[in-house]
């Protein structure tokens, strides 16, 4: 079974593809879809949509695990933009009949480290250890996405660490 984790963001949307093995899992691909702040919002959303569609076609995951987001009250514009990004991700998944599970960041941290308050470095070390990745993950967004994929697979009982 394969899952893709998505850490949605307008400037950078992280992704991570994990496949289950008989023992553990394998990181197939990870990175981020980036958009430029000087581009119109419609173009930025199209870039994200096209990037997600391409990943879904390439990896054919059985599940998409997306971070359930929270936005601070003092940044209402960010909430709207994040909702738009999530909308194009939901659309891409729906077009490919891929179920989407939403996962809270604290659930991911708790599932992987035992603490819902784990920091980025702790999370990166656990992900590297579980998926046997040497070197840097490239960005915290890619690491978050791999963690989401692992947590999504764990929820389906297809992956245990």
C-alpha positions in Angstrom: 0.0 0.0 0.0 1.2 3.5 -0.8 0.3 6.8 0.8 1.1 10.4 -0.1 1.3 12.9 2.7 0.6 16.6 1.9 1.6 19.6 4.0 -0.5 22.3 2.3 0.9 25.8 1.9 0.6 28.6 -0.7 4.3 29.3 -0.9 5.4 25.7 -0.4 3.3 22.5 -0.4 5.3 19.6 1.0 4.7 16.1 -0.2 6.0 12.7 0.8 5.2 9.2 -0.7 5.6 6.2 1.5 5.1 2.5 0.5 4.6 -0.2 3.0 7.0 -3.2 3.0 6.7 -6.5 4.8 8.8 -4.9 7.5 8.5 -1.2 7.9 8.2 1.3 5.0 10.1 2.9 2.2 10.2 6.6 1.3 9.6 6.7 -2.5 9.7 10.4 -3.1 9.6 13.7 -1.1 10.0 17.4 -1.7 7.9 20.5 -2.1 5.9 22.3 -4.7 6.9 26.0 -4.6 5.2 29.0 -5.9 6.4 32.6 -6.2 4.7 35.3 -4.2 4.7 37.8 -7.1 2.5 35.4 -9.2 -1.3 35.8 -9.2 -3.1 33.6 -6.8 -4.9 31.8 -9.6 -1.5 30.8 -11.2 -0.1 29.7 -7.8 -3.1 27.5 -7.2 -2.8 26.0 -10.7 0.9 25.2 -10.1 0.0 23.4 -6.8 -3.0 21.6 -8.5 -0.9 20.5 -11.5 2.0 19.4 -9.2 -0.3 17.3 -7.0 -2.0 15.7 -10.1 1.4 14.8 -11.5 2.4 13.1 -8.2 -0.9 11.2 -8.0 -0.5 10.0 -11.5 3.1 9.0 -11.0 2.8 7.2 -7.7 -0.8 6.1 -7.7 -1.2 6.2 -3.9 -4.0 4.3 -2.2 -4.4 7.2 0.3 -3.8 10.9 0.7 -3.1 12.1 4.2 -3.3 15.9 4.5 -2.5 18.0 7.5 -5.5 19.5 9.2 -4.6 23.1 9.5 -5.1 25.8 12.0 -4.7 29.5 11.4 -4.3 32.3 14.0 -7.2 34.7 14.2 -5.0 37.7 13.5 -4.2 36.3 10.0 -7.6 35.8 8.3 -6.2 36.2 4.8 -3.8 33.2 5.5 -6.9 31.1 6.4 -8.6 31.9 3.2 -5.5 31.1 1.1 -4.9 27.9 2.9 -8.5 26.9 2.3 -8.0 27.5 -1.4 -4.8 25.4 -1.5 -6.6 22.6 0.4 -9.5 22.9 -2.1 -7.3 22.2 -5.2 -5.6 19.3 -3.3 -9.0 17.8 -2.5 -10.1 18.2 -6.1 -7.0 16.5 -7.5 -7.5 13.5 -5.1 -11.2 13.3 -5.9 -10.5 13.2 -9.6 -8.3 10.2 -9.0 -10.7 8.5 -6.5 -8.1 8.7 -3.8 -9.5 8.8 -0.3 -8.3 11.7 1.9 -7.7 11.6 5.6 -7.1 14.7 7.6 -4.6 14.4 10.4 -3.9 17.0 13.2 -0.3 18.0 13.6 -0.4 16.9 17.3 -1.6 13.4 16.2 1.3 13.1 13.8 3.8 14.1 16.5 2.3 11.9 19.1 2.1 8.9 16.8 5.8 9.2 15.8 7.5 10.4 18.9 5.0 9.8 21.7 4.7 13.5 22.4 2.3 15.9 20.7 4.8 18.7 21.4 7.8 17.2 19.5 10.0 19.8 17.7 11.0 19.7 14.0 14.4 18.2 14.7 12.9 15.4 16.8 10.4 14.7 14.0 13.1 14.7 11.3 15.3 12.2 13.2 12.3 9.8 13.7 11.3 10.0 10.1 14.9 9.4 8.9 15.2 6.4 11.3 11.8 4.8 10.4 12.3 5.2 6.6 16.1 4.7 6.7 16.8 8.1 5.0 20.4 9.3 5.2 21.0 13.0 5.0 18.7 16.0 5.0 15.0 15.8 4.0 15.4 19.1 2.1 12.7 21.0 3.9 10.6 20.8 7.0 7.5 20.7 4.7 8.8 17.5 3.0 9.5 16.0 6.5 6.0 16.9 7.7 4.5 15.3 4.6 6.4 12.0 5.1 5.2 12.0 8.7 1.7 12.5 7.5 2.0 9.6 5.1 3.3 7.4 7.8 0.5 8.4 10.2 -2.1 7.9 7.4 -0.8 4.4 6.8 -0.8 3.7 10.5 -4.4 4.7 10.8 -5.3 2.0 8.2 -3.3 -0.6 10.2 -1.1 -1.1 7.1 2.0 0.2 8.7 3.4 -0.4 12.2 6.7 0.8 13.6 
